């Protein structure tokens, strides 16, 4: 089989990889949000949030690199803030400039993307090193737990979800480069020994062929091509196919797939608890609606006599709750938003369950990649955690003395069921977090 067939094989591998670009764009958006929220546990290390938000450009198109060093976390915060903003804008630049059509991402762009990832890791390392004392002083405090979780989220996104994509794309680009250049120079150079005898003769030829192919002359890659000139096309084809087959096997092993599916099914089993939250939350919403005035009731009465139905005015219920031990954080929430999130989460759980059942029925469950399962888990995990935190915050808010009279009107069965369902959701979040951690450690 000729090299053209091998190049066609690489093209198919590339198309398979690039089919997941839309999911990768979502991962970069999650990465930007995770980096942005570093200012929550490390609020003393950054300028006020309003200034950060104003400087972030979600439409950024150009990666920028500036050498900066972290300053004191007790007041000299501007450099930290500038670096945070630059990292976030670089993440958006990758998302906007390179992932709109990843077919045009070449080795140089991949190198820049890797440098952005390295800058993020370096920033994390420096930031956490300078804050080690208070993080370790009370490791169970809310701020300390949140700080560690933020770092874990960012590092996992890069290592487990984003880096593998570019490692694979880089390898495909290198192999394409090597094979195309081989086809251009093999007949004229013959082997590496010929090149070594007359490098001054062949270097201009190689550079000219690189220019003809529209690729950058890279001495390191050229060296690899020269070393392989004596190998047969069949040998190179076999080596390439084996390399990509091993990578696929490692990424999508049946054992690993089953473990990820068990985590996903554990989330899906909470659908009944999520669905049960809706009527309880709606009852709370109803109890806290303002009573209509006497004139409003009269107006409604006459409207019904005339065959019309006036819509009653609804008011959103905004509430705040506390998260934290020694380091206290107050969060704001909205009951209408929470009801919407619960409703959306229920739909996602049902839709995901139906998709898996259909795939099982059609015996296509193995066609769902581990990456896709992982993306689904991440999406559900984030949504379920928000629902739990805001629902738990609502329970905390309802327990205030000022709300006791209205809370008493909520049936005791609903009060009890609310706690039961939240406990079940929380247990699943914790168990799945541990299982995911174990999977990462085994890789």
C-alpha positions as a Markdown table, in Angstrom:
| # | Residue | x | y | z |
|---|---|---|---|---|
| 1 | Unk | 0.0 | 0.0 | 0.0 |
| 2 | Unk | 1.4 | 3.4 | -1.0 |
| 3 | Unk | 2.0 | 6.5 | 1.1 |
| 4 | Unk | -1.1 | 8.2 | -0.4 |
| 5 | Unk | -3.2 | 5.6 | 1.3 |
| 6 | Unk | -1.4 | 6.2 | 4.6 |
| 7 | Unk | -2.1 | 9.9 | 4.2 |
| 8 | Unk | -5.7 | 9.2 | 3.6 |
| 9 | Unk | -5.8 | 7.1 | 6.8 |
| 10 | Unk | -4.3 | 10.1 | 8.7 |
| 11 | Unk | -6.9 | 12.4 | 7.2 |
| 12 | Unk | -9.7 | 10.1 | 8.4 |
| 13 | Unk | -8.1 | 10.1 | 11.9 |
| 14 | Unk | -8.0 | 13.9 | 11.8 |
| 15 | Unk | -11.6 | 14.1 | 10.8 |
| 16 | Unk | -12.6 | 11.8 | 13.7 |
| 17 | Unk | -10.7 | 14.0 | 16.1 |
| 18 | Unk | -12.0 | 17.3 | 14.7 |
| 19 | Unk | -15.6 | 16.0 | 15.0 |
| 20 | Unk | -15.3 | 16.8 | 18.7 |
| 21 | Unk | -14.3 | 20.5 | 18.2 |
| 22 | Unk | -17.7 | 21.8 | 19.3 |
| 23 | Unk | -17.4 | 19.9 | 22.6 |
| 24 | Unk | -13.8 | 21.3 | 23.0 |
| 25 | Unk | -15.2 | 24.9 | 22.6 |
| 26 | Unk | -17.5 | 24.2 | 25.5 |
| 27 | Unk | -14.6 | 22.9 | 27.6 |
| 28 | Unk | -12.6 | 26.1 | 26.9 |
| 29 | Unk | -15.6 | 28.2 | 28.0 |
| 30 | Unk | -15.7 | 26.1 | 31.2 |
| 31 | Unk | -12.0 | 26.7 | 31.6 |
| 32 | Unk | -12.4 | 30.4 | 31.3 |
| 33 | Unk | -15.1 | 30.4 | 33.9 |
| 34 | Unk | -13.1 | 28.3 | 36.3 |
| 35 | Unk | -10.1 | 30.6 | 36.0 |
| 36 | Unk | -12.3 | 33.6 | 36.5 |
| 37 | Unk | -13.7 | 32.3 | 39.8 |
| 38 | Unk | -10.3 | 32.0 | 41.3 |
| 39 | Unk | -11.0 | 35.5 | 42.6 |
| 40 | Unk | -13.6 | 34.0 | 44.9 |
| 41 | Unk | -11.3 | 32.0 | 47.3 |
| 42 | Unk | -8.4 | 34.4 | 46.7 |
| 43 | Unk | -10.3 | 37.6 | 46.9 |
| 44 | Unk | -7.5 | 39.4 | 48.7 |
| 45 | Unk | -5.1 | 38.6 | 45.8 |
| 46 | Unk | -7.1 | 40.4 | 43.1 |
| 47 | Unk | -8.7 | 43.7 | 42.3 |
| 48 | Unk | -12.5 | 44.1 | 42.8 |
| 49 | Unk | -14.5 | 41.8 | 40.6 |
| 50 | Unk | -16.1 | 44.6 | 38.6 |
| 51 | Unk | -12.8 | 45.6 | 37.2 |
| 52 | Unk | -11.9 | 42.1 | 36.2 |
| 53 | Unk | -15.3 | 41.6 | 34.5 |
| 54 | Unk | -14.9 | 44.8 | 32.5 |
| 55 | Unk | -11.5 | 43.8 | 31.2 |
| 56 | Unk | -12.4 | 40.3 | 30.1 |
| 57 | Unk | -13.1 | 40.0 | 26.3 |
| 58 | Unk | -15.1 | 36.9 | 25.4 |
| 59 | Unk | -14.6 | 37.9 | 21.7 |
| 60 | Unk | -10.8 | 37.9 | 22.1 |
| 61 | Unk | -9.0 | 36.8 | 18.9 |
| 62 | Unk | -5.3 | 37.2 | 19.7 |
| 63 | Unk | -3.1 | 35.3 | 22.1 |
| 64 | Unk | -0.7 | 37.6 | 24.0 |
| 65 | Unk | 2.3 | 36.7 | 26.2 |
| 66 | Unk | 3.8 | 39.0 | 28.8 |
| 67 | Unk | 6.3 | 38.0 | 31.5 |
| 68 | Unk | 5.0 | 39.0 | 34.9 |
| 69 | Unk | 5.5 | 37.8 | 38.4 |
| 70 | Unk | 3.1 | 37.4 | 41.3 |
| 71 | Unk | 3.2 | 40.2 | 43.8 |
| 72 | Unk | 2.2 | 40.2 | 47.5 |
| 73 | Unk | -1.2 | 38.7 | 48.2 |
| 74 | Unk | -1.8 | 41.3 | 51.0 |
| 75 | Unk | -2.3 | 44.4 | 48.9 |
| 76 | Unk | -0.2 | 44.5 | 45.7 |
| 77 | Unk | -2.8 | 42.8 | 43.6 |
| 78 | Unk | -2.6 | 44.5 | 40.2 |
| 79 | Unk | -0.1 | 42.2 | 38.7 |
| 80 | Unk | -2.2 | 39.2 | 39.7 |
| 81 | Unk | -5.2 | 40.8 | 38.2 |
| 82 | Unk | -3.5 | 41.6 | 34.9 |
| 83 | Unk | -2.3 | 38.0 | 34.6 |
| 84 | Unk | -5.7 | 36.6 | 35.5 |
| 85 | Unk | -7.3 | 38.7 | 32.8 |
| 86 | Unk | -4.6 | 37.8 | 30.2 |
| 87 | Unk | -5.1 | 34.1 | 30.9 |
| 88 | Unk | -8.8 | 34.3 | 30.5 |
| 89 | Unk | -8.6 | 36.4 | 27.3 |
| 90 | Unk | -6.0 | 33.9 | 25.9 |
| 91 | Unk | -8.4 | 31.0 | 26.6 |
| 92 | Unk | -11.2 | 32.9 | 24.7 |
| 93 | Unk | -8.7 | 33.7 | 21.9 |
| 94 | Unk | -8.0 | 29.9 | 21.5 |
| 95 | Unk | -11.7 | 29.2 | 21.4 |
| 96 | Unk | -12.5 | 32.0 | 18.9 |
| 97 | Unk | -9.5 | 31.9 | 16.6 |
| 98 | Unk | -8.5 | 28.3 | 16.4 |
| 99 | Unk | -11.6 | 26.2 | 17.2 |
| 100 | Unk | -14.0 | 27.9 | 14.8 |
| 101 | Unk | -12.4 | 25.7 | 12.2 |
| 102 | Unk | -9.7 | 23.5 | 13.7 |
| 103 | Unk | -8.7 | 22.2 | 10.2 |
| 104 | Unk | -6.4 | 25.2 | 9.9 |
| 105 | Unk | -4.6 | 24.7 | 13.3 |
| 106 | Unk | -1.0 | 23.9 | 12.5 |
| 107 | Unk | 2.0 | 23.0 | 14.6 |
| 108 | Unk | 3.0 | 26.6 | 15.3 |
| 109 | Unk | -0.5 | 27.4 | 16.6 |
| 110 | Unk | -0.5 | 24.2 | 18.7 |
| 111 | Unk | 2.8 | 25.4 | 20.3 |
| 112 | Unk | 1.2 | 28.7 | 21.2 |
| 113 | Unk | -1.8 | 26.9 | 22.7 |
| 114 | Unk | 0.5 | 24.7 | 24.8 |
| 115 | Unk | 2.2 | 27.8 | 26.0 |
| 116 | Unk | -1.1 | 29.2 | 27.2 |
| 117 | Unk | -1.8 | 26.0 | 29.1 |
| 118 | Unk | 1.7 | 26.1 | 30.6 |
| 119 | Unk | 1.1 | 29.7 | 31.7 |
| 120 | Unk | -2.2 | 28.7 | 33.4 |
| 121 | Unk | -0.4 | 25.9 | 35.3 |
| 122 | Unk | 2.4 | 28.2 | 36.3 |
| 123 | Unk | 0.0 | 30.9 | 37.5 |
| 124 | Unk | -1.8 | 28.2 | 39.6 |
| 125 | Unk | 1.4 | 27.0 | 41.1 |
| 126 | Unk | 2.6 | 30.4 | 42.1 |
| 127 | Unk | -0.8 | 31.5 | 43.4 |
| 128 | Unk | -1.3 | 28.4 | 45.6 |
| 129 | Unk | 2.3 | 28.5 | 46.8 |
| 130 | Unk | 1.9 | 32.1 | 48.1 |
| 131 | Unk | -1.4 | 31.1 | 49.8 |
| 132 | Unk | -0.3 | 27.8 | 51.3 |
| 133 | Unk | -0.4 | 29.0 | 54.9 |
| 134 | Unk | -4.1 | 29.9 | 55.1 |
| 135 | Unk | -5.1 | 27.0 | 52.8 |
| 136 | Unk | -3.4 | 24.4 | 55.1 |
| 137 | Unk | -4.2 | 26.3 | 58.3 |
| 138 | Unk | -7.8 | 25.1 | 58.3 |
| 139 | Unk | -8.1 | 22.5 | 55.5 |
| 140 | Unk | -11.8 | 21.8 | 56.2 |
| 141 | Unk | -12.9 | 25.5 | 56.0 |
| 142 | Unk | -15.2 | 26.4 | 53.1 |
| 143 | Unk | -12.5 | 28.8 | 51.6 |
| 144 | Unk | -9.8 | 26.1 | 51.8 |
| 145 | Unk | -12.0 | 23.4 | 50.3 |
| 146 | Unk | -13.2 | 25.8 | 47.5 |
| 147 | Unk | -9.6 | 26.8 | 46.7 |
| 148 | Unk | -8.4 | 23.2 | 46.4 |
| 149 | Unk | -11.5 | 22.4 | 44.3 |
| 150 | Unk | -10.9 | 25.3 | 41.9 |
| 151 | Unk | -7.3 | 24.1 | 41.3 |
| 152 | Unk | -8.5 | 20.5 | 40.7 |
| 153 | Unk | -11.2 | 21.6 | 38.3 |
| 154 | Unk | -8.7 | 23.6 | 36.2 |
| 155 | Unk | -6.0 | 21.0 | 36.2 |
| 156 | Unk | -8.4 | 18.2 | 35.3 |
| 157 | Unk | -9.9 | 20.2 | 32.5 |
| 158 | Unk | -6.5 | 20.7 | 31.0 |
| 159 | Unk | -5.0 | 17.3 | 31.6 |
| 160 | Unk | -7.9 | 15.0 | 31.1 |
| 161 | Unk | -10.1 | 16.8 | 28.6 |
| 162 | Unk | -8.2 | 19.5 | 26.6 |
| 163 | Unk | -4.5 | 18.4 | 26.3 |
| 164 | Unk | -5.3 | 15.0 | 24.8 |
| 165 | Unk | -7.1 | 16.6 | 21.9 |
| 166 | Unk | -4.0 | 18.8 | 21.0 |
| 167 | Unk | -1.6 | 15.9 | 21.7 |
| 168 | Unk | -3.5 | 13.8 | 19.1 |
| 169 | Unk | -3.8 | 16.7 | 16.6 |
| 170 | Unk | -0.1 | 17.5 | 17.0 |
| 171 | Unk | 0.9 | 13.9 | 16.3 |
| 172 | Unk | -1.3 | 13.8 | 13.2 |
| 173 | Unk | 0.2 | 17.0 | 11.9 |
| 174 | Unk | 3.8 | 15.7 | 12.5 |
| 175 | Unk | 3.0 | 12.4 | 10.8 |
| 176 | Unk | 1.4 | 14.3 | 7.8 |
| 177 | Unk | 4.4 | 16.6 | 7.6 |
| 178 | Unk | 6.9 | 13.7 | 7.7 |
| 179 | Unk | 5.1 | 11.6 | 5.1 |
| 180 | Unk | 4.5 | 14.4 | 2.6 |
| 181 | Unk | 8.1 | 15.6 | 2.9 |
| 182 | Unk | 9.3 | 12.0 | 2.5 |
| 183 | Unk | 7.5 | 11.7 | -0.7 |
| 184 | Unk | 9.1 | 14.9 | -2.0 |
| 185 | Unk | 12.8 | 14.1 | -1.1 |
| 186 | Unk | 13.2 | 10.4 | -1.0 |
| 187 | Unk | 14.0 | 9.8 | -4.7 |
| 188 | Unk | 16.6 | 12.6 | -4.8 |
| 189 | Unk | 18.3 | 12.1 | -1.4 |
| 190 | Unk | 17.9 | 8.3 | -1.1 |
| 191 | Unk | 19.1 | 7.8 | 2.4 |
| 192 | Unk | 20.5 | 9.6 | 5.4 |
| 193 | Unk | 24.1 | 8.7 | 4.6 |
| 194 | Unk | 23.8 | 10.6 | 1.3 |
| 195 | Unk | 22.5 | 13.6 | 3.1 |
| 196 | Unk | 25.4 | 13.5 | 5.6 |
| 197 | Unk | 28.0 | 13.5 | 2.9 |
| 198 | Unk | 26.5 | 16.6 | 1.2 |
| 199 | Unk | 24.2 | 18.6 | 3.6 |
| 200 | Unk | 25.1 | 21.8 | 1.8 |
| 201 | Unk | 23.7 | 20.3 | -1.3 |
| 202 | Unk | 20.4 | 18.9 | 0.1 |
| 203 | Unk | 19.4 | 21.6 | 2.6 |
| 204 | Unk | 18.3 | 24.0 | -0.1 |
| 205 | Unk | 16.4 | 21.2 | -1.7 |
| 206 | Unk | 14.6 | 20.3 | 1.5 |
| 207 | Unk | 13.7 | 24.0 | 2.2 |
| 208 | Unk | 12.4 | 24.4 | -1.3 |
| 209 | Unk | 10.2 | 21.3 | -1.0 |
| 210 | Unk | 8.9 | 22.5 | 2.4 |
| 211 | Unk | 8.0 | 25.8 | 0.7 |
| 212 | Unk | 6.3 | 23.9 | -2.1 |
| 213 | Unk | 4.2 | 21.9 | 0.4 |
| 214 | Unk | 3.3 | 25.1 | 2.3 |
| 215 | Unk | 4.9 | 24.0 | 5.5 |
| 216 | Unk | 7.5 | 25.5 | 7.8 |
| 217 | Unk | 11.0 | 24.2 | 7.5 |
| 218 | Unk | 11.6 | 22.5 | 10.9 |
| 219 | Unk | 15.1 | 21.0 | 11.4 |
| 220 | Unk | 13.9 | 18.6 | 14.1 |
| 221 | Unk | 11.2 | 17.1 | 11.9 |
| 222 | Unk | 13.5 | 17.0 | 8.9 |
| 223 | Unk | 16.0 | 15.0 | 10.9 |
| 224 | Unk | 13.3 | 12.4 | 11.7 |
| 225 | Unk | 12.3 | 12.2 | 8.0 |
| 226 | Unk | 15.9 | 11.6 | 7.0 |
| 227 | Unk | 16.3 | 8.9 | 9.5 |
| 228 | Unk | 13.3 | 7.1 | 8.1 |
| 229 | Unk | 14.2 | 7.3 | 4.4 |
| 230 | Unk | 15.6 | 3.8 | 4.4 |
| 231 | Unk | 12.5 | 2.3 | 5.9 |
| 232 | Unk | 9.9 | 0.8 | 3.6 |
| 233 | Unk | 6.5 | 2.4 | 3.1 |
| 234 | Unk | 4.9 | -0.8 | 4.4 |
| 235 | Unk | 6.9 | -0.5 | 7.7 |
| 236 | Unk | 5.9 | 3.1 | 8.2 |
| 237 | Unk | 2.3 | 2.3 | 7.5 |
| 238 | Unk | 2.3 | -0.5 | 10.0 |
| 239 | Unk | 4.0 | 1.6 | 12.6 |
| 240 | Unk | 1.5 | 4.5 | 12.2 |
| 241 | Unk | -1.6 | 2.3 | 12.3 |
| 242 | Unk | -0.3 | 0.5 | 15.4 |
| 243 | Unk | 0.4 | 3.8 | 17.1 |
| 244 | Unk | -3.1 | 5.2 | 16.5 |
| 245 | Unk | -4.8 | 1.9 | 17.3 |
| 246 | Unk | -3.0 | 1.7 | 20.7 |
| 247 | Unk | -4.1 | 5.3 | 21.5 |
| 248 | Unk | -7.7 | 4.5 | 20.7 |
| 249 | Unk | -7.5 | 1.4 | 22.8 |
| 250 | Unk | -6.1 | 3.3 | 25.8 |
| 251 | Unk | -8.7 | 6.0 | 25.5 |
| 252 | Unk | -11.8 | 3.9 | 25.0 |
| 253 | Unk | -11.0 | 0.6 | 26.8 |
| 254 | Unk | -14.1 | -1.4 | 27.7 |
| 255 | Unk | -13.2 | -1.4 | 31.4 |
| 256 | Unk | -12.8 | 2.4 | 31.5 |
| 257 | Unk | -16.0 | 2.9 | 29.6 |
| 258 | Unk | -17.9 | 0.8 | 32.1 |
| 259 | Unk | -16.5 | 2.8 | 35.0 |
| 260 | Unk | -17.5 | 6.1 | 33.4 |
| 261 | Unk | -21.0 | 4.7 | 32.6 |
| 262 | Unk | -21.5 | 3.6 | 36.2 |
| 263 | Unk | -20.8 | 7.2 | 37.3 |
| 264 | Unk | -23.2 | 8.5 | 34.7 |
| 265 | Unk | -26.0 | 6.1 | 35.7 |
| 266 | Unk | -25.5 | 7.1 | 39.3 |
| 267 | Unk | -26.4 | 10.7 | 38.3 |
| 268 | Unk | -29.3 | 9.6 | 36.1 |
| 269 | Unk | -30.7 | 7.6 | 39.1 |
| 270 | Unk | -31.3 | 11.0 | 40.9 |
| 271 | Unk | -33.8 | 12.1 | 38.3 |
| 272 | Unk | -36.7 | 11.1 | 40.6 |
| 273 | Unk | -35.2 | 13.3 | 43.4 |
| 274 | Unk | -34.7 | 16.2 | 41.1 |
| 275 | Unk | -38.2 | 15.9 | 39.7 |
| 276 | Unk | -39.6 | 15.8 | 43.3 |
| 277 | Unk | -38.0 | 19.1 | 44.1 |
| 278 | Unk | -40.2 | 21.0 | 41.6 |
| 279 | Unk | -43.6 | 20.8 | 43.3 |
| 280 | Unk | -42.0 | 21.6 | 46.7 |
| 281 | Unk | -40.2 | 24.7 | 45.3 |
| 282 | Unk | -43.3 | 25.8 | 43.5 |
| 283 | Unk | -45.2 | 25.6 | 46.8 |
| 284 | Unk | -42.6 | 27.7 | 48.5 |
| 285 | Unk | -42.8 | 30.2 | 45.7 |
| 286 | Unk | -46.6 | 30.4 | 46.1 |
| 287 | Unk | -46.5 | 30.8 | 49.8 |
| 288 | Unk | -44.2 | 33.8 | 49.5 |
| 289 | Unk | -46.2 | 35.7 | 46.9 |
| 290 | Unk | -47.7 | 39.0 | 48.1 |
| 291 | Unk | -51.4 | 38.9 | 48.9 |
| 292 | Unk | -53.4 | 40.8 | 46.3 |
| 293 | Unk | -55.0 | 44.1 | 47.5 |
| 294 | Unk | -58.7 | 44.5 | 48.1 |
| 295 | Unk | -59.0 | 46.5 | 44.8 |
| 296 | Unk | -57.1 | 43.8 | 42.9 |
| 297 | Unk | -59.4 | 41.1 | 44.2 |
| 298 | Unk | -62.5 | 43.2 | 43.1 |
| 299 | Unk | -61.0 | 43.7 | 39.7 |
| 300 | Unk | -60.3 | 40.0 | 39.3 |
| 301 | Unk | -63.9 | 39.2 | 40.4 |
| 302 | Unk | -65.5 | 41.4 | 37.8 |
| 303 | Unk | -63.0 | 40.2 | 35.1 |
| 304 | Unk | -64.1 | 36.6 | 35.7 |
| 305 | Unk | -67.8 | 37.7 | 35.6 |
| 306 | Unk | -67.1 | 39.1 | 32.1 |
| 307 | Unk | -65.4 | 35.9 | 31.0 |
| 308 | Unk | -61.8 | 37.2 | 31.3 |
| 309 | Unk | -59.0 | 35.8 | 33.3 |
| 310 | Unk | -56.5 | 38.3 | 34.7 |
| 311 | Unk | -53.0 | 37.1 | 35.3 |
| 312 | Unk | -52.0 | 37.6 | 38.8 |
| 313 | Unk | -48.8 | 39.5 | 39.4 |
| 314 | Unk | -45.9 | 37.3 | 40.4 |
| 315 | Unk | -42.8 | 38.4 | 42.3 |
| 316 | Unk | -39.5 | 36.6 | 42.2 |
| 317 | Unk | -38.2 | 35.5 | 45.6 |
| 318 | Unk | -34.6 | 36.5 | 46.0 |
| 319 | Unk | -32.8 | 35.1 | 49.0 |
| 320 | Unk | -29.3 | 34.8 | 50.4 |
| 321 | Unk | -27.5 | 32.1 | 52.3 |
| 322 | Unk | -24.2 | 31.5 | 53.9 |
| 323 | Unk | -21.5 | 29.0 | 52.9 |
| 324 | Unk | -18.3 | 28.6 | 54.9 |
| 325 | Unk | -16.8 | 28.0 | 58.3 |
| 326 | Unk | -14.3 | 30.5 | 59.6 |
| 327 | Unk | -14.2 | 32.1 | 56.1 |
| 328 | Unk | -17.8 | 33.0 | 55.4 |
| 329 | Unk | -19.2 | 33.6 | 52.0 |
| 330 | Unk | -22.7 | 34.9 | 51.3 |
| 331 | Unk | -24.4 | 33.9 | 48.1 |
| 332 | Unk | -27.4 | 35.4 | 46.4 |
| 333 | Unk | -30.0 | 33.3 | 44.6 |
| 334 | Unk | -33.4 | 33.5 | 43.0 |
| 335 | Unk | -36.3 | 31.1 | 43.4 |
| 336 | Unk | -37.5 | 31.5 | 39.9 |
| 337 | Unk | -34.0 | 30.8 | 38.5 |
| 338 | Unk | -33.7 | 27.8 | 40.8 |
| 339 | Unk | -37.0 | 26.4 | 39.6 |
| 340 | Unk | -35.8 | 26.9 | 36.0 |
| 341 | Unk | -32.5 | 25.1 | 36.7 |
| 342 | Unk | -34.3 | 22.2 | 38.3 |
| 343 | Unk | -36.6 | 21.9 | 35.4 |
| 344 | Unk | -33.8 | 22.0 | 32.9 |
| 345 | Unk | -31.7 | 19.5 | 34.9 |
| 346 | Unk | -34.7 | 17.1 | 34.9 |
| 347 | Unk | -35.0 | 17.4 | 31.1 |
| 348 | Unk | -31.3 | 16.7 | 30.6 |
| 349 | Unk | -31.4 | 13.6 | 32.8 |
| 350 | Unk | -34.4 | 12.2 | 31.0 |
| 351 | Unk | -32.9 | 13.0 | 27.6 |
| 352 | Unk | -29.6 | 11.4 | 28.5 |
| 353 | Unk | -31.3 | 8.3 | 29.9 |
| 354 | Unk | -33.3 | 7.9 | 26.7 |
| 355 | Unk | -30.2 | 8.3 | 24.5 |
| 356 | Unk | -28.4 | 5.6 | 26.4 |
| 357 | Unk | -31.4 | 3.3 | 26.3 |
| 358 | Unk | -31.7 | 3.7 | 22.5 |
| 359 | Unk | -28.0 | 3.1 | 22.1 |
| 360 | Unk | -28.3 | -0.1 | 24.2 |
| 361 | Unk | -31.3 | -1.3 | 22.3 |
| 362 | Unk | -29.6 | -0.7 | 18.9 |
| 363 | Unk | -26.4 | -2.2 | 20.3 |
| 364 | Unk | -24.5 | 1.0 | 19.6 |
| 365 | Unk | -23.5 | 1.8 | 23.2 |
| 366 | Unk | -19.8 | 1.3 | 22.3 |
| 367 | Unk | -20.0 | 4.0 | 19.7 |
| 368 | Unk | -20.4 | 6.6 | 22.5 |
| 369 | Unk | -16.8 | 7.7 | 23.2 |
| 370 | Unk | -15.4 | 8.0 | 26.7 |
| 371 | Unk | -14.8 | 11.7 | 25.9 |
| 372 | Unk | -18.5 | 12.2 | 25.2 |
| 373 | Unk | -19.5 | 10.4 | 28.3 |
| 374 | Unk | -17.1 | 12.5 | 30.3 |
| 375 | Unk | -18.5 | 15.7 | 28.8 |
| 376 | Unk | -22.0 | 14.6 | 29.7 |
| 377 | Unk | -20.9 | 13.9 | 33.3 |
| 378 | Unk | -19.2 | 17.3 | 33.6 |
| 379 | Unk | -22.4 | 19.1 | 32.4 |
| 380 | Unk | -24.7 | 17.2 | 34.7 |
| 381 | Unk | -22.3 | 17.4 | 37.7 |
| 382 | Unk | -22.1 | 21.2 | 37.4 |
| 383 | Unk | -25.8 | 21.6 | 37.1 |
| 384 | Unk | -26.6 | 19.2 | 39.9 |
| 385 | Unk | -24.2 | 20.9 | 42.2 |
| 386 | Unk | -25.8 | 24.3 | 41.6 |
| 387 | Unk | -29.2 | 22.9 | 42.2 |
| 388 | Unk | -28.1 | 21.4 | 45.4 |
| 389 | Unk | -26.3 | 24.5 | 46.7 |
| 390 | Unk | -29.2 | 26.8 | 45.9 |
| 391 | Unk | -31.8 | 24.4 | 47.3 |
| 392 | Unk | -29.8 | 23.9 | 50.5 |
| 393 | Unk | -29.5 | 27.7 | 50.7 |
| 394 | Unk | -33.2 | 28.0 | 50.4 |
| 395 | Unk | -33.7 | 25.6 | 53.3 |
| 396 | Unk | -31.3 | 27.7 | 55.3 |
| 397 | Unk | -33.2 | 30.9 | 54.4 |
| 398 | Unk | -36.6 | 29.4 | 55.2 |
| 399 | Unk | -35.3 | 28.6 | 58.7 |
| 400 | Unk | -34.9 | 32.3 | 59.5 |
| 401 | Unk | -37.1 | 33.6 | 62.2 |
| 402 | Unk | -38.8 | 36.1 | 59.9 |
| 403 | Unk | -39.9 | 33.2 | 57.6 |
| 404 | Unk | -41.3 | 30.9 | 60.3 |
| 405 | Unk | -44.9 | 31.8 | 59.9 |
| 406 | Unk | -44.9 | 31.1 | 56.2 |
| 407 | Unk | -42.8 | 28.0 | 56.5 |
| 408 | Unk | -45.3 | 26.6 | 58.9 |
| 409 | Unk | -47.9 | 26.6 | 56.0 |
| 410 | Unk | -45.7 | 24.3 | 54.0 |
| 411 | Unk | -46.9 | 20.7 | 54.7 |
| 412 | Unk | -44.5 | 18.8 | 57.0 |
| 413 | Unk | -44.3 | 16.0 | 54.4 |
| 414 | Unk | -42.9 | 18.5 | 51.9 |
| 415 | Unk | -40.4 | 19.8 | 54.4 |
| 416 | Unk | -39.3 | 16.3 | 55.2 |
| 417 | Unk | -39.2 | 15.2 | 51.5 |
| 418 | Unk | -37.2 | 18.3 | 50.6 |
| 419 | Unk | -34.4 | 17.3 | 53.0 |
| 420 | Unk | -34.6 | 13.6 | 51.9 |
| 421 | Unk | -34.2 | 14.4 | 48.2 |
| 422 | Unk | -31.4 | 16.9 | 48.9 |
| 423 | Unk | -29.6 | 14.3 | 51.0 |
| 424 | Unk | -29.8 | 11.8 | 48.1 |
| 425 | Unk | -28.5 | 14.3 | 45.6 |
| 426 | Unk | -25.7 | 15.4 | 47.8 |
| 427 | Unk | -24.6 | 11.8 | 48.5 |
| 428 | Unk | -24.5 | 11.1 | 44.7 |
| 429 | Unk | -22.4 | 14.3 | 44.1 |
| 430 | Unk | -19.9 | 13.2 | 46.8 |
| 431 | Unk | -19.7 | 9.5 | 45.7 |
| 432 | Unk | -19.2 | 10.4 | 42.1 |
| 433 | Unk | -16.5 | 12.9 | 42.9 |
| 434 | Unk | -14.6 | 10.2 | 44.7 |
| 435 | Unk | -15.1 | 7.7 | 41.8 |
| 436 | Unk | -13.9 | 10.3 | 39.3 |
| 437 | Unk | -10.9 | 11.0 | 41.4 |
| 438 | Unk | -10.0 | 7.3 | 41.5 |
| 439 | Unk | -10.3 | 7.1 | 37.7 |
| 440 | Unk | -7.9 | 10.0 | 37.2 |
| 441 | Unk | -5.4 | 8.5 | 39.6 |
| 442 | Unk | -5.4 | 5.2 | 37.7 |
| 443 | Unk | -4.7 | 6.8 | 34.4 |
